[in-house]
Amino acid sequence: MPEGAHRPRRGATTIEEVARAAGVSRQTVSNALNAPHRVRPETLERVTATIRELGYQPDQSARSLRSGARRTIGYLTPVDDPNDPNPLMAGFLEALVDAAGEQGRRVLLFRPGRGAPDALAAIDELVAARQVDGLVLADVLHQDARIDHVARLGVPFVAFGRTGPAQPQHWVDIANDAAMAAVVRHLAARGHRRIGYLGASEDLPWMAARRAGFLAEARRLGLSAVTAAHPQVEAVRALLRGPDRPTAFAAGSDLLALDVYEAVRAEGLEVGPRGVAVTGFHNTPLCRHLHPPLTSVRLPLRAITGALVGRLLDQVRGQAVPTAGGELAAELVVRGSSG
C-alpha cells in the first residue's frame, strides 16, 4: 500500500482516537457532534474531516441512554393481507421511513398479535418498554379509541386522519371533500351532466368526506348525481340500464373504479370519453396499467409524512405544537379513462 494511503482499521474507532488524531480533547469531539455551534469553525472543520477519515460512528445507544431519547418512531401498522397488500399504505410507509430518516429517526413497525382484541395492549407494551419517542397512527376512525388511549398515556403521537373535536388535534390529512369536488368539476368540464358515485362504507371518515364533496359540488353545478349501493358491480349495472344512465362515474378508490370498469363492459359499453368516463382515488400503480389508464386523485404522501414527522418531533422536543390539524391538497391526475 502506498505511503500515506488510508488503511482499513480493525474494530470500531473510538471517540478518544478521533480526539488524538485531530489534536483536540474528547469533549471537543463531542461538541462537534452534538453542539457544533460551540466549536470554532477551523476546529470543527478539522474534527469533521478526522471523523470522516477514521470512519467514526457515534454510539447511538449510549447517546439515547444519556438523553432519554430513542430516536425511533413507532408506527402502528394497519392490518393487511401480505398476499394482497394495500398499495396506498405501502407507499405511505415508504414515505414515512424516508421522512423519519431525514430527521435522524428510525421507524419501528408494530401491531397487535393474532387474536388480540384491539391495539391498546400493543401500544401499552411498546410504551412500557420505552422503545420509541412517539407514535404514528393511521386509518383513524370517528372517536378512535387509540387516540384517547395514547392521549391519556401522555405519549407524543400524530395521526394520518382527523381526530375528533374533543381529542388532541395532532393530525395531518388531505382535503378529501375538496379533492372529490375537483373530480366533479373535471367531469363537468368534459360535458358530463349525469354523474354516478361509487363509494365504500361511510363509517370510514375519508369515504364519507369524499361522498359529501361529490354531492355538494354536483349540486352547486346543477348536475344530476346518483350514488350506487351494494353490491357495487350490480349497482352500477342497474344505473347503466336506467333511462337516464350516468355518462360518468367517480369512484371513492381505485379498487372501486375497477368495479365500474367491470360493470360498464358487462353492459356492452366502453370506458372512456366516447363511452362512460371513470375516475378513481389514490393514484395507485394499477392506474397506469388499466386500459384505458385511470384518471385518479394522487395523495401527496411525502408531504403528508413530512408534516407528520415534523409535528411529532415538535412534541418530543417540547416545542409549541399547532392547536389545529394540518390539511393538505391532493392532485387530480387526468388519464384516458376520462379524457
Phi, psi and omega in degrees: 000134181299150180298136178089352180288153179291131179255135177300141182260150175264129180081173183279139175290139180261164179293330178294321179295322177297317181298316180296316182294327181270351180071036180227178178277163176300321180296325179295320176298317179299318178295322179299327181277321190250337181214065186300338179294344180274353186252137178299142186308316182291327177288318179300319180296319181293317180294318180298318179296321179293320178300316179294318183295319183272351180069035182289133175240118179300147178281097184295326181295320178293319179297323180294319179297322180290319186268342185083356180267139180263347181055033181224138178250132177269131178242114177282100188285139176296149177293133184213165177264115182298338178274349179212066188290154176288112185293331179294312183287335172295318176294323178298316180297316179302314180292324179295317179299318178296315182296319178293318180299324178295339178257015179073025180244155172254165178244127177254118179273139175207160175198165179298151176290167180302132178085354179290140186290327181202185186271352189296320179294321179295321177296314180302317182296317181292318180294317181297327180282353180054045182269343185226159176272337182187177187235147170245127178244147179227174181053051184283128181260174178300129179049050184298125182297332180296323181295311178300322184293309182291331176295318177295325179289341182076025183271132173302135180207160170222157183231135169272095188129150189284134174274167182288163183302326182270001181258161176303138185267052180266061185230159171225136182206167172269162175278085185299319181293318179294324179295318179288329175298323177295325176298314180298317179297321178300314181292321178296321179295337177272007175095006182278129179247343178239111188235134176259156177232135177237116181231177177258194183303134178281002170292341176273116187303322182293326177289320177299320180293322179294315178298317179297319178295322178298308185294319181296317182288324177297317177298316182300324182270000179071032181268158171273119185236134177228152177242141181270140179266203180250154352290150194299309186299314181293324179295317178295318179299321179297319178294323181289339178274348184288166182293331179245058186295144176297146175263357179206152176230134170254125180255147182282355175202165178293324179294322176293327177298329176298324176296323178293316177306313183297315182294317180301314183288329177295334177270009178075020181255173184247138173276128178136182185301330181270358179230247178249117179286146182223139173231155178239197182206127177119337179053049176288164185303332182297337182304320184286341187258357176282164176234111356284162177304145189270126168294134184206166178266124181265127176276137180280074190299322180291323176292321179297308184291326176298318178292321179298311181297319178299314180294323179294315182291331173300319177293315181301321182276359180074022180272167179296136180242150179299148178270356178232155177291171181251123181251130181242150180276146173259172186233132176275124178255110186272129178227192190293341184291341180230005178088000000 
